């Protein structure tokens, strides 16, 4: 593991020498320079983890130099040092991004502690940047269908605004991905993305989840808890399945949206939070309003920018790309070689109705990836029998003749039996009451012949 690199910038040679020696003894790599020009040159020449920067330099004001360094894409941690420190300078340095302000003569123990804490904070920030990059990649919506391209275009237009968004769509369509993409492309992307599934939290606890509570606010509140609104300050709060929120909680959320403030449970102190709200639902909220289950005034507050995520059955041309993406994902997760689906398997996937939408497809691909570790190509027979039976059941509506419908049923039935017998041609033939060679010829006539089937004939 590489040792942290520290750049010392001070016009006093004694301080440069003594700090270099102490830090080297602590395992740090050091470099020392005497002025601002040498500092900038050193930072151009090699990456640096931390800079100890004197405010008074012979060729430039240290605070101005601090501001320039902080403007870099990935600046090092900055600790200011000065023999003429004052409160005003310390405050300005902190506002410009300095981790701390140390006065001369330097205390070795305090200097070492400050350096350690500054490096720890920088590491956390780097990890957060990495997570945000991964987060943005994960938020990508996969597919090139017309509905999905339109959705991506709508996200690109609306994401930079602070307008509240209400996302409609069936369960499993990817409403959370849309919310994450909106956050990742917004001006708040450096802030937190906090989510709350309103359907998964009991009614008696959801207010605590949203607004937090102080110790002793209610029975069982043994310690204080920060709420989602506070945690989402300067970021985005995603309220998933908002249609399942109780009327009592809806009233409090409405007041918070109107005032921009809320009270923590058990406290009379008003807390301000700058939060963008994105909500999602699989219900028809206008029907819920008519039934008295959802507040009309809250609906109009949330429904500023409506989004609709189409079900998978309305964008079947995206299924091959989605299935291959999930297959590659699980190949990586389970340490296996990346594989692909055969054209017949893809056709079967596209023929399915997908009531569970993208979530159902992802779960199916994971199952196939786990159960077929040796298959280089995912064939139609590797797919779950339920999916194949569903395809056969709809054959009469998908094919134009009795011959086509019968062939489709036979393919599905044989594939089901192959799946039941682990792909073993001999046992499958016995179960079907056929000779193995007859089964192979039948599969070939149905367009089902595979390398495994051909091998089994020999």
ABEGO torsion letter per residue (X at the ends): XBBBBBBBBBABAAAAAAAAAAAAAAGBBBBBBABAAAAAAAAAABBBABBBBBABBAABBAAAAAAAAAABABBBBBBBBBAABBAAAAAAAAAAGBABBBBOBBBAAAAAAAAAAAAAAAAAAAAAAAAAAAAAAAABBBEABAAAAAAAAAAAAAAABABBBBBBEBBGAGAAAAAAAAAAABAAAABBBBBBBAAABBAAAAAAAAAEBBBGABBGBABBBBBAAAAABGBBBBBBGAAABBAAAAAAAAAAAAAGBBBBBGBABBBBBBBBBBBBBABBAAAAAAAGABBAAAAAAAAABBBBBBBAAABAAAAAAAAAAAAAAAAAAAGBBBBBBBAAAAAAAAABAGAAEAAAAAAAAAAAAAABAABABBBAAABBAAAAAAAAAAAAAABABAAAAAAAAAAAAAAAAAAAAGGBAAAAAAAAGBBAAAAAAAAAAAGABBAAAAAAAX
